[in-house]
Amino acid sequence: MSSQLSDDARVIPLRPVPARPAKPGPAPAGDKEPLWRDLVGEVLRRERRAQDRTLQDVADAASISLPYLSEIERGRKEASSEVLAAAAHALGLGLGDLLSLAHGELTRRSGVQHRPAATPHRPYGGLCLAA
């Protein structure tokens, strides 16, 4: 039996290998990635203010208590997808719009640009295994 692999076989990593820090220990405060709840809260607040709307107005439209919406905007609470969708809809956004804006904020803060895949996408008719 031959131990050579076919030219059609290739390994596609499921997730990138994280770079290891040069020094062990926690990352410096400036290098920390923001929390998702902070990003979503900032986007909600920015959109609400851009529309010149009050917390009370948006909370009423979304059927969320004003203190809870305030905590979401400040990144103090992890809101459920239902609550986020209600807040987004009260601002005239879809949940996908809210998540896309939050993703854009994360990209802007981290300075990471979208990188194309290392291997070009080609049809593969073989068996794929994932672990």
WOMO-V47594 format. One line per field, one symbol per residue. phi: phi as a letter, one per 30 degrees, with the letter a starting at -180 (. if undefined). psi: psi as a letter, one per 30 degrees, with the letter a starting at -180 (. if undefined). burial: I if it has 16 or more other ideal C-beta (glycine too) atoms within 10 Angstrom, else O. Layout:
phi = ???
psi = ???
burial = ???
This chain:
phi = .dcddddddaccddbdddddddcdjddeedcddddeddddddddddddddchcdeddddddchcdeddddddddidbcddddddddddddcicdddddddddddddddddidcdcdedcddbdbcddcbbb
psi = kkgkllffklkjkekkkkkkkekllllleffkklkeeeeeeeeeeeeeefghlleeeeeeefhkkeeeeeeeeggfkjlleeeeeeeeefgglleeeeeeeeeeeeeeefgkkkklkekkkkkkgakkkk.
burial = OOOOOOOOOOOOOOOOOOOOOOOOOOOOOOOOOOOOIIIIIIIIIOIIOOOOOOOOOIIOOIOIOOOIIIIIIOIOIOIOOOIIIIIIOIIOIOOOOIIOIIOOIIOOOOOOOOOOOOOOOOOOOOOOOOO
